[in-house]
Every structure is written in C-alpha cells, then in structure tokens.
Amino acid sequence: MKKTLVMFRNGSDLDLILDSYKNLNHLYGFKIVPIYIKNIAYTIPIRETIINSGIASKMLHEIEDKFIDTIRDKLLQYNIHEKLIIETEISGHSVKNHLKYCDLLLLDQDFILNDLFLDILKNLYRPVIILRNKPLNFSNIALISNDGVKVNKSAYNFISLFNDINKINMFTWNYNDDSNYLKDLLIDKGLEISVKRFFSDTNDISGVYSILNNYNLVIMGNLSRSFFFEKITNRMGLNFLENINTSIFIG
C-alpha cells in the first residue's frame, strides 16, 4: 500500500489538496496521512508589540484552531476518516518522522518560496508534489532537464511511483548534447520521450514558462543551496520554481 503525507497550513486550498489526493487514491491507490503544521509565530511570541502582543497571539491562535476544525470537517466531506496529525512548524525536520512510512509528500502553493520551504525540500528523503491552481492529474506531463543527477533522480522516482505513465515531453534550456542519459533511461523504461530544446540566444525564457504552464504536471530536480544563494546566482532551478504556475513534482 502506498501512502502520501498530505500537509496543510492555515490558508491552504483544501479542495485543491483533497481533490488532488482523491485522484492519487483513485488512480494509484495512495492512502492519506493528513498533517497540519501550526504557525510557530502564533504559539511563541517573540516580543510584546501591537502585532505580536499576548492578545493578538491569542486571537491568531483561535483563528488557527478554527481552521483546524474546518480541515477536519472537510476531510469528512471527502469521506476521509484518518486522524489529522497536528505539528508545530520549526523546520523541515518536523515532518521527517512521519515520512518514514510514507512514499510521497503532497502540499499546496500556500507555502512561500523562502529558506523554510527550501529546507523542507532539501531535508525530505521522499518525493514531493507542489500543487498549484488545478487539481493534480497525469494526462499531460513535462520534464525540465539539464541531464543532471538531481533531475535524473526525480524522473526515476516519478516513474517508480506512477509506473503506467507512457509519455513525457522533455524541455531543455541551453543544453545541446545529443547524448542525453536521462532521455535514454526513460526510453529504456518504455516511455515515449519528445525533447524540446530552447536557447537563451534565440528564445525568451518567459515563453518557456508559458508553455510549461499548459501542462498538468512538471517534473524537475531538487535545489541544492539556500534560497538566498540560488537567488543571487540566478540559478535556473529556482527561476522555474518561482515562475511555473502549475503543479510540480520534485523527487
């Protein structure tokens, strides 16, 4: 039995997450392990200010408790009876123990691109699907590849989890090597691979983002450094993560 750890935070799009989980359950038999990550700022005031006073902290805490009740009600609406796990957000390590018996992490775009988000990505040893805008489905899949080790790992984990996929469109940026190991690997696994090459001297990267947004799911490799370092060095992985507005799989 495959399991997915489904992560909620205050403000998460519950229907987006649960519709996506239902597709995972229906198509691939995944069972849900629902977890809510509390906002530590609500529970540990740093200093007494107008915004973060004891009274304000209590009010925010009550709002969060109300949203937790909303999640429980929504789970029942979707005929999901598993117990909602409650954790306090400290770092990406907060959910590692729960992932020991799960195959996948599912979360939505409510997570902001910052060092905490990248800490979650880098410290987790299971694949993650980041949901954006529309419920997850597998009818139209793209892969962003520089033929590196990290995207090779993501692609391998993807086809291991979803082994009935038979076609993926591969996109490359400033990569013109006809010997593409990842393409050969996927073809050997029985997939039909179409490679679409783009180059900075002839293509506008915003056009590539627009094309990728037409796909239902995009596979990419993990990031390896801090958000700040990725930002100042203009790393393409972070650029894709920031500018693609559709669901992303990172393995």
N, C-alpha and C positions, 0 to 999 in steps of 0.2 A: 504494500500500500504506500503510495506517495503522499507526502504531506507538504502543505505550504504554510509558512508563518505569515499571517496577514496582519500588517501593522497599521494601527490607527493613531492619529493625533487629533487634538482639538481643531476643528475646522475641516477635517478630511471629508472628501466627497464620498459619502457612504454608499450611495447607489452605484457610483463608478467602480468602487472597490469590490462590492459584493456581486454586481453583475459580472465583473471580470472573474471573480472566484467561481461563480456558477459555471462559466464557460470552461474553466480549468477542471472543475469537478465533472461536468458532463462529457467533455472530450477526452480527458486523460485520467479521470478517477482520483484527482487530488482531494484529500481531506483537509479541512481547515484547522489551524491553530491560531485563534484570534488573540491579539495582544494590543493593549492600549499603553502608549508611552506618555506619562504625565510630563507637563512642562515644569522643570525644576524651579523656574523663576516664580511660579505660583506658590511653591511649598517652602522655599528657603529665601526669604527676603534678604537682600544684600545690605540695604541701608533704609532707614526710615525717611522716605520722601513722600511727596504728594502722590506720585505714581505708584511707589512701592511701599506704601505705609501698611501697617497691620490691617487696617480696614480694607484698603484696596486689595491686598493679598487675599483676604478672606472672601471678598466678592469674586475675584477671579477664580479662586478655588471652588466656590459654589457654582460658577458658570461651567467649570470643567466637570464637576460632578454631574451636573445636569446633562452635559454632552455624553458622558459615560452611560447614563441611563438611556439616552437616545440610541446609542450604539447597541445596547442590549435589546431594546425594542426592535430595532432594525434587523438584528440577527434573527429574531423570532419571526419577523415578517418574511424573511427569506428561508424559513424553516430550518434554521441553523441553531442547534441546541448545545453546541460546545461552550464551555465556560470561558468568559472573557478574562484573560490574564491582565493584571494591572502592574505596570512597572514605572519607576521614576527615571526620567531621562538624565543620564550622566554622561555617557559616551557611547560609541558604537559597541562597546563591550557589553552593554546592558542586555542585549538580546542574544549573545553568543551561546549561552547555555541552552536556550530554547531551540536554537537552530541545530543543536547536536542530533535531534531526532526528526529534523525536517529536511526536505530536499530543495526548498525554494523559499525566497522572501518576496512578498508582494506588498508594495506600498504605492501611495499616490503622489502627485506633484505638489502636494501641500508642503513637502519637505523642501526647504530653501537650499539653494546651492551655496554652501559655506563649508567651513572645515569640519563641522559636526557631521554634515551629510557625507562628505568625502571620507571621514573617519569610519562611518557606517560601511561605506563601500569597500574600503581597503581592509578592514578588520574582519569582515564576514568571509567565511570559507564556503558559503553556498551561493549559487546564482541569485540575482535579484531582478525583478521586473518593476520598472518605474512607470506607473500609469499616468497618461496624460490625455485628457479631453474625451476619449471614447472608450467604451469597454473593450477589454482585451479580446482579440481574435487572431487567428493564424492564417488568414486567407491570402495575405499579401505581405511578404517578408523581405526586408532589405538587410544587408550586412555592410558595415563600414570597415574596410580592411587596408592596413599597410603591410600585410603579411607578417606582422609581428607576433611574438609569443602570446601576449595578452589577448588579442582578438582570436588567435587560434584556440586558446583555452575556452573563451566564451562560446565560440562556434561549436566546439566539441561538446561542451556541457549542454548546449541547446539541443543538438540533435540526439544526445543521450536521453534527455528528458522528454523530448517531443519527437519520437522516432518514426512518425508517419509523415513528416514533412518531406516533400519531394522536389521543391523548387525554391531557390533563394537568388535574389539579384544582389550581386556584389558591387559596391561602389568603392573606387579608389581615388585618392587626391594626391596629385604629384607623384604617382607611382607608375613606372613604365617598364617593369620587369616581366617578361613573358613567362618566367619560371616562378609561378605563384604556388607555394607549398600548400596554403590553406585551400585554394581552389582545387588542387589535385586531391587533397584529403577528402573534401566534400564530394567530389565526383566519384572517388573510390567507395564512398559510403552510399552511393546510388542516387545522389541529388543532381538535379539539373541546375547548373550554375551559369548565369549570364553576367559577364564582367562589364561594367560601365566605368570608363576612365575619364577623370576630369583633371585639368591642369590650371594652375594659377595664372599662366600667361595667356590663356585663351578663354577661361571660364570665370564667372563670378561665383564665389562661394555661397552667396545668398540664394542663387539659383539652385544649387545643390541642396540647400536646406529645404527649399520649397518642394523639390522633387521628393525628398525623403519624407516630408510631412504627408504625402499622399499614401504612404504605406501604413499598414496597421501595426507593424512592429518592426523595430530596428535593432539589430544586434551590433554591439560594439565592445571593444576591450575596456578593461578597467583602467582607472587613472592611478598613478604611482606616487605622486607627490602632494604637497599641501595645496589647498585651493589658491593661496597667495602665489606660490611658486608657479603653478600651472597658469595663473592669470598673467603674471608679468612676463613669462616666456612665451605667451601666446600659443600654448600647446593646442593642437587641433582636437584632441580628445575632449578637452573642456569646452572648446568652441562648439562642437557638435552637441554636447550635453546641454549647453545653455540655449542653443538656437533651434534644436529639433523639437517640434511641438506634437510629437506622437509617442506612443509607448516605446520604452527602451528595455532591452534585455542585456544585462552585464553578468558574465559568468566568471 
